[in-house]
Amino acid sequence: MSIFPAGKLPAEVLARLLAQSAQRDRRVLIGPRVGVDCAVIDLENGNCLVAKTDPVTFATDRIGWYAVHVNANDVATTGASPQWFLATILLPEHAADDALIESIFDQVREACGETGAAWVGGHTEVTFGLDRPIVVGTMLGEVAREKLITPAGARAGDALLLTKRIAVEATSILAREKAAELIGKLDLAYVHHARRFLDDPGISVLRDAQVAMRAGRVHAMHDLTEGGLATGLHELALAARVGLEVDAAAVPVYPETRAVCEPFGIDVWGVIASGSMLMAVAPADAEPIVAALRASRVEAFIIGRVAEPGQGVRLYEGEQVRPLRVFDRDEITKAFE
């Protein structure tokens, strides 16, 4: 019997389990698959319903706000607009006071206002065995059938784009949740600056997706979450059945990210990274899309290209070429062990 570490299930295990879940509804255009962010259901009126659910487990500060945005991010990868949000809020015994509950509810309302989604339901309870709150969000969105974007859309020759730098979310989480360990190693003002990464550059990629789609032909998008850029690249390659070639020198990292990750021995390529969007775009449109994003004050970089199937994900470092590392679990767990 296998005992799995904290984090995502191994891709091969998840793929085996999902393969046993046959779809019996012809309206399900995209069902459960490794590397796919959302389910997509044909409403048969010219539009598609996009559904996503994701928990927030590492962060406790602004957890309700987090839950809305990380789910809205995944809905945005399909070209859809977030419309309706549900939240399951699980609170720890002996800590679920009025202040905690009201704070989480206020955060959800604030984030729904920022994404344009309506909070339409969910469930709240005090749960045995927890030492911190957990919020599981579900976001529903809508997109015209002809404008639907899926991870399978990446094709050989496409340019690979990255918005912002890696890893926005990890930088904020570590500065917020592990400040006591970082203060002394880093200047106090520097830690406070890293805490603000939640808002600036921010973990939302909704605007990134919207600007890119207006500027050119976007064939696939993938939100970088648990497992960071490396896992996102592997998932995109798996979903589209393509190879990827990535220029290591073109992948930008915030100095603040390196500073807060280094004390815990965290590899920035494999750490949770909401706030960055990975895109496969038509090669002729890559530069116009980058220019449009930068004009909208969103950093964007061309980091590689989509290659033929069978090549895997290859990392180019000067004259050296090697397979990109597969992370068995998110690197941020090193800070919480």
URFEN-V138013 format. One line per field, one symbol per residue. ss: DSSP state (A for helix, B for strand, O for the rest). psi: psi as a letter, one per 30 degrees, with the letter a starting at -180 (. if undefined). A space follows every 50 residues. Layout:
ss=???
psi=???
This chain:
ss=OOOOOOOOOOAAAAAAAAAOOOOOOOOBBBOOOOOOOOBBBBOOOOBBBB BBBBBBOOOOOOAAAAAAAAAAAAAAOOOOBBBBBBBBBBBBOOOOOAAA AAAAAAAAAAAAAAAOOBBBBBBBBBBOOOOOOBBBBBBBBBBBAAAOOO AAAOOOOOBBBBBOOBOAAAAAAAAAAOAAAABOOBOAAAAAAAAAAAOO OOOOOAAAAAAAAAAOOBBBBBBOOOOAAAAAAAAAAAAAOOBBBBBAAA OOBOAAAAAAAAOOOOOAAAOOOOOOBBBBBOAAAAAAAAAAAAAOOOOB BBBBBBBOOOOOBBBBBOOBBBBOOOOOOOOOAAAAO
psi=kkjklkakkkeeeeeeeeffikkgjffjejakkkfkelkkkjfggflkkk kkkkljeekekheeeeeeeeeeeeefffglkkekkkkjjkkklgfileee eeeeeeeeeeeeeefglkjfabkklkkkgkgllkkjlkkklkkkefgkkl fffklkfkkkkkkalkjeeeeeeeeefheefekeelkeeeeeeeeffeej flfkgeeeeeeeeffajjfkkkkjbkfaeeeeeeeeeeefhllkkkjeff jkkkeeeeefeefghkjffgkkhkfkkkkjlkeffeeeeeeeeefghjkk kjfalklllffajkkkjbfkklkkkkkflkfffefg.
